Amino acid sequence: MRTFDEVLAAAKAGDAVSQDLLAQAMEQMGRLDEALSWWMEAAKRGHPGAHAKLGLWQLVGFQIPQNIAQGVERIHAAARAGDDLGLALACVVDSGGVGVEPNFRQALDWLVMAAKRGDPRAATQLALLAGLEGDIGPMSQAALAIARAADFEPARRILNGARVTAIPVDFDALAAAADLTVFEAPRERETLSEAPAISIVRDLLAPEFRTYVTALAEPALRRGMIVNEAGGESIEDVRSNRVMHFGLADSDVVLELINHQLAAIADLPVENGEGLGVLHYAPGERYAPHVDYIPETPANAAHLAARGQRVRTVLVYLNDEFEGGATEFPRLDLKIRPSAGSVLTFDSVTPGGAVDPMTLHTGAAPTSGEKWIISKWFRTKALRPPPL
């Protein structure tokens, strides 16, 4: 293994691999200007990983002026070169419609490339999308077994100790068998309240997808924060649960399909959704009565002007194995505890756009067991690049 000084010397001498490694080190140390400089140097020499990273930053305008078209071009070029980060980002760009029109079949092609390169997350996604039952089921399970052998926790949990017959896995065949119709929402909607608007769609997300989401999120859970009246985020006593949000760099094809599904239920553009959040409540943890809209204070004016107001909340209940833990609307005398896989939607504003205090709600603490929920807030403005 080379020392830092050896990597630095090689980077200064023009070695693109060393420049990329140095940029990664600078990023980890928070020296983002230096990271950008080294990635620019590596990209000039054709390093695909540097192009992938710069493409991500250009998509969102982080550390570099936003250039959506060039960002997408860089990511696609890195993916075509077989770069791991480029492939992962291309999957998100094409399935999520980030700066391009959604192209799920192209995203599946990227997944196949990644799976053939040994990516267990890609293999798991292809198995889930092809389905674990029917004629393709044994091959899907064999793909999961490969991912499990690579210590990919979501695959291990999905298989849940099942013994799998080892058979050859044709990732192209899994992609061809992928059934995207299971994500075509919405289904029949049940109205729970007219004003404020609250409704539920039952049995939307299948168990294997719920397991996948929770297993992906769990290692990154952190204490939940709130948007406060001072215009920032802070940890407060009113919220004791943990949360994780998937950003562009954390997402994948399955998560983007869920994003599209929830946007269809919310009847709002997918790009107006905040990152897919996963909430975890251990016994005794709760989110005390609160509203989801952003307080319209002078301190929040810039935030609201840039990002828009939160107008609609979508919650997906990921499990049943807990007691208590209802979603409660105290001003409506309404308590809701849907079955696993069901989706609760409610508006935080009136039809005229005014914030609605009647949407005050509580994430009640489970008395036993653990509660898992997807939370997704939709805003009045796009939060990530829409298709050009």
C-alpha positions in Angstrom: 0.0 0.0 0.0 1.4 3.4 -1.0 1.8 6.2 1.5 0.0 9.5 1.2 3.2 11.2 0.1 3.7 8.6 -2.6 0.2 9.1 -3.9 0.6 12.9 -3.8 3.8 12.7 -5.7 2.3 10.4 -8.4 -0.8 12.7 -8.6 1.5 15.7 -9.2 3.3 13.8 -11.8 0.0 13.3 -13.7 -1.1 9.8 -12.7 -4.9 9.9 -13.0 -5.5 7.0 -10.6 -3.5 8.7 -7.9 -5.3 12.0 -8.6 -8.6 10.2 -8.0 -7.4 8.6 -4.8 -6.1 12.0 -3.6 -9.4 13.6 -4.4 -11.3 11.0 -2.4 -9.0 11.6 0.5 -9.5 15.3 0.3 -13.3 14.8 0.3 -13.2 12.7 3.4 -11.2 15.4 5.1 -13.7 18.0 4.1 -11.2 19.8 1.8 -13.7 20.0 -1.0 -12.0 22.7 -3.1 -8.9 20.5 -3.3 -11.0 17.4 -4.0 -12.6 19.2 -6.9 -9.3 20.4 -8.3 -7.8 16.9 -8.3 -10.9 15.3 -9.8 -10.8 18.0 -12.6 -7.2 16.9 -13.2 -8.1 13.2 -13.3 -11.0 13.9 -15.6 -8.8 15.7 -18.1 -6.8 12.4 -18.3 -10.0 10.4 -18.9 -10.4 8.8 -15.4 -14.1 7.5 -15.5 -14.5 7.7 -11.7 -13.5 11.4 -11.7 -16.1 12.0 -14.5 -18.7 10.2 -12.4 -18.1 12.3 -9.3 -17.9 15.6 -11.3 -21.1 14.6 -13.0 -22.9 14.1 -9.7 -21.7 17.5 -8.5 -22.7 19.2 -11.7 -26.2 17.7 -11.6 -26.9 19.4 -8.2 -24.6 22.4 -8.5 -22.4 21.3 -5.5 -18.9 22.9 -5.5 -19.2 23.5 -9.2 -21.7 25.4 -11.3 -24.8 23.4 -12.1 -24.7 21.9 -15.6 -27.3 19.2 -15.9 -26.7 18.1 -19.4 -22.9 17.9 -18.9 -23.4 16.1 -15.6 -25.6 13.4 -17.2 -23.1 13.1 -20.1 -20.2 12.6 -17.6 -22.1 9.9 -15.7 -23.2 8.0 -18.8 -19.6 8.1 -20.1 -18.3 6.7 -16.8 -21.0 4.0 -16.9 -20.1 3.0 -20.4 -16.5 2.7 -19.3 -17.6 0.2 -16.6 -16.9 2.5 -13.6 -18.7 1.3 -10.5 -19.8 4.8 -9.3 -20.7 5.7 -12.9 -22.9 2.6 -13.2 -24.6 3.3 -9.9 -25.3 6.9 -10.7 -26.5 6.1 -14.3 -29.0 3.7 -12.8 -30.4 6.5 -10.7 -30.3 9.1 -13.5 -32.2 6.9 -16.0 -34.7 5.3 -13.6 -35.3 8.5 -11.7 -35.6 10.8 -14.7 -32.8 13.1 -13.3 -32.1 15.5 -16.0 -33.4 13.1 -18.6 -36.6 11.4 -19.4 -37.1 8.2 -17.3 -35.7 5.2 -19.1 -36.2 2.1 -17.0 -35.0 -0.3 -19.6 -31.7 1.6 -19.9 -31.4 1.6 -16.1 -31.8 -2.2 -16.2 -29.0 -2.5 -18.8 -26.8 -0.5 -16.4 -27.8 -2.9 -13.5 -26.9 -5.9 -15.6 -23.4 -4.4 -16.3 -23.0 -3.7 -12.6 -24.1 -7.2 -11.6 -21.7 -8.8 -14.0 -19.0 -6.8 -12.4 -19.8 -8.4 -9.1 -22.0 -5.7 -7.5 -24.3 -7.5 -5.0 -26.7 -4.6 -4.8 -27.3 -4.7 -8.5 -27.8 -8.5 -8.4 -30.3 -8.1 -5.6 -32.3 -5.5 -7.4 -32.5 -7.6 -10.6 -33.7 -10.5 -8.5 -36.4 -8.4 -6.9 -37.5 -6.9 -10.1 -37.7 -10.3 -11.9 -39.6 -11.8 -9.0 -39.0 -14.6 -6.5 -41.8 -16.8 -7.7 -42.7 -18.6 -11.0 -40.3 -19.9 -13.6 -37.7 -17.2 -13.0 -37.9 -17.6 -9.2 -35.1 -20.1 -8.8 -32.7 -17.9 -10.8 -33.7 -14.8 -8.8 -33.1 -16.7 -5.6 -29.7 -17.9 -6.9 -28.8 -14.2 -7.6 -29.8 -13.3 -4.0 -27.6 -16.1 -2.8 -24.7 -14.7 -4.7 -25.3 -11.3 -3.1 -25.7 -12.9 0.4 -22.3 -14.6 -0.1 -20.9 -11.2 -0.7 -22.2 -10.1 2.7 -24.9 -7.8 1.2 -27.3 -7.6 4.2 -30.6 -6.9 2.3 -30.1 -10.1 0.3 -29.5 -12.0 3.5 -32.6 -10.7 5.1 -34.8 -11.3 2.0 -33.7 -14.9 1.9 -34.1 -15.2 5.7 -32.1 -18.4 6.0 -33.6 -20.1 3.0 -31.4 -22.7 1.4 -31.0 -22.0 -2.3 -30.0 -24.3 -5.1 -26.9 -23.1 -6.8 -27.7 -22.6 -10.5 -26.1 -20.4 -13.2 -27.5 -16.9 -13.1 -28.2 -15.1 -16.3 -28.5 -11.4 -15.4 -29.7 -10.5 -18.9 -32.6 -13.0 -18.4 -33.4 -11.5 -15.0 -33.5 -8.0 -16.6 -35.7 -9.3 -19.4 -38.1 -10.8 -16.8 -38.3 -7.6 -14.7 -42.0 -6.8 -14.0 -42.2 -3.0 -13.6 -46.0 -3.1 -13.6 -46.0 -3.8 -9.8 -44.9 -0.2 -9.4 -47.8 1.3 -11.4 -49.7 3.2 -8.7 -52.1 4.4 -7.6 -54.5 1.6 -6.6 -57.9 2.1 -5.0 -57.8 4.9 -2.5 -59.9 5.1 0.7 -60.7 8.6 2.0 -60.3 9.0 5.8 -60.8 12.8 5.9 -62.0 15.4 3.4 -60.5 18.4 5.1 -57.7 18.2 5.7 -57.3 15.6 2.9 -56.2 12.2 4.3 -56.4 9.0 2.4 -55.0 5.5 2.4 -53.9 3.0 -0.3 -53.7 -0.5 1.1 -51.2 -3.3 0.4 -49.1 -1.3 -2.0 -45.5 -2.5 -1.3 -44.7 -6.2 -1.3 -42.8 -7.7 1.7 -39.5 -8.3 -0.1 -39.3 -4.7 -1.2 -40.1 -3.5 2.4 -37.3 -5.7 3.7 -34.9 -4.4 1.1 -35.6 -0.7 2.1 -35.3 -1.3 5.8 -32.0 -3.3 5.5 -30.5 -0.6 3.2 -31.4 2.2 5.6 -30.6 0.7 9.0 -26.8 1.2 9.0 -27.2 4.9 8.2 -30.0 5.8 10.8 -29.4 8.9 12.8 -31.4 10.8 15.4 -34.2 12.7 13.7 -34.0 16.5 13.4 -36.7 19.1 12.9 -36.9 22.3 10.8 -37.1 25.0 13.5 -38.4 28.5 13.5 -34.8 29.9 13.3 -34.5 28.5 9.8 -32.2 25.6 10.6 -32.4 22.0 11.6 -31.9 20.8 15.2 -32.3 17.9 17.5 -35.2 18.5 19.8 -36.9 16.6 22.6 -40.1 16.4 20.6 -38.5 13.8 18.3 -36.6 10.8 19.6 -36.8 8.4 16.7 -34.1 7.8 14.1 -34.2 8.5 10.4 -32.2 8.1 7.2 -32.7 9.9 3.9 -31.6 8.5 0.5 -30.0 11.2 -1.7 -29.1 10.8 -5.3 -25.8 9.2 -4.4 -27.5 6.7 -2.1 -30.4 5.7 -4.4 -30.9 2.9 -6.9 -33.4 1.5 -9.4 -35.7 -0.1 -6.8 -35.8 3.1 -4.7 -36.4 5.2 -7.8 -39.3 3.0 -8.8 -40.8 3.5 -5.3 -40.2 7.2 -5.7 -42.2 7.2 -8.9 -44.9 5.1 -7.3 -45.3 7.5 -4.4 -45.2 10.5 -6.6 -48.1 9.0 -8.6 -50.1 8.5 -5.4 -49.3 12.0 -4.3 -50.2 13.3 -7.8 -47.1 15.5 -7.8 -44.0 15.5 -9.9 -41.4 13.0 -8.7 -38.7 15.8 -8.7 -40.8 17.7 -6.1 -40.2 14.9 -3.6 -37.6 15.2 -0.9 -35.2 12.2 -0.6 -36.9 9.0 0.4 -36.8 8.9 4.2 -36.9 5.8 6.4 -38.0 6.3 10.0 -37.3 3.8 12.8 -39.1 3.9 16.2 -37.8 1.6 19.0 -40.1 1.1 22.0 -40.7 4.4 23.7 -39.4 6.5 20.8 -41.9 9.0 19.3 -42.4 12.1 17.3 -44.5 14.4 19.5 -47.4 16.4 18.0 -46.0 18.4 15.1 -46.8 19.6 11.6 -44.9 18.8 8.4 -45.2 22.2 6.7 -42.3 24.6 7.2 -43.0 27.4 9.7 -43.6 30.6 7.7 -41.2 32.7 9.7 -38.8 35.4 8.5 -36.0 33.1 9.3 -37.4 30.5 6.9 -38.2 32.9 4.1 -35.1 32.1 2.1 -35.6 28.3 2.6 -39.1 28.5 1.4 -38.2 30.7 -1.6 -35.6 28.2 -2.7 -37.2 24.9 -1.9 -41.0 25.6 -1.6 -43.4 24.6 1.0 -44.1 21.0 2.1 -47.6 20.4 0.9 -48.2 16.7 0.9 -46.8 13.8 3.1 -46.7 10.2 2.0 -46.1 7.4 4.6 -45.5 3.8 3.8 -45.8 1.4 6.7 -43.1 -1.2 6.4 -43.9 -3.7 9.1 -46.5 -5.0 11.5 -44.4 -6.5 14.3 -45.0 -3.9 17.0 -47.7 -2.8 19.4 -49.0 0.8 19.7 -47.2 3.2 17.3 -50.2 4.7 15.6 -50.2 7.9 13.5 -52.5 10.2 15.4 -54.2 13.4 14.4 -55.4 14.8 17.7 -57.3 17.8 16.3 -59.3 15.3 14.1 -59.7 12.6 16.8 -58.2 10.2 14.3 -55.7 7.4 14.9 -54.4 5.3 12.0 -52.3 2.1 12.1 -52.5 0.6 8.6 -51.2 -2.9 7.7 -47.7 -3.3 6.4 -47.3 -2.2 2.8 -50.1 0.4 3.0 -49.6 4.1 2.2 -51.1 7.0 4.1 -51.2 10.4 2.3 -52.2 13.7 3.8 -52.0 17.4 2.9 -50.3 19.9 5.1 -51.9 22.9 3.3 -55.5 23.8 2.4 -56.7 23.7 -1.2 -55.9 27.4 -1.3 -52.3 26.8 -0.3 -52.4 28.1 3.3 -50.7 26.0 5.9 -53.2 23.9 7.8 -52.8 23.6 11.6 -55.4 20.8 11.6 -52.8 18.5 10.2 -51.0 18.4 13.6 -50.0 14.8 14.0 -48.0 12.4 16.3 -45.9 9.5 15.5 -46.8 7.5 18.6 -44.2 5.3 20.3 -44.5 1.6 20.0 -45.0 -0.1 23.3 -43.2 -3.2 22.1 -41.4 -4.2 18.9 -39.9 -1.8 16.3 -41.8 0.4 13.9 -40.5 1.1 10.4 -42.0 3.7 8.0 -41.0 5.3 4.7 -41.7 9.1 4.9 -41.7 11.3 1.8 -42.5 14.9 1.7 -43.5 16.7 -1.5 -43.0 20.4 -2.1 -44.2 23.2 -4.4 -40.8 23.3 -6.2 -38.5 20.8 -7.8 -35.7 19.7 -5.5 -33.7 17.9 -8.1 -33.2 18.3 -11.8 -36.3 17.4 -13.8 -36.0 15.9 -17.3 -34.6 18.5 -19.7 
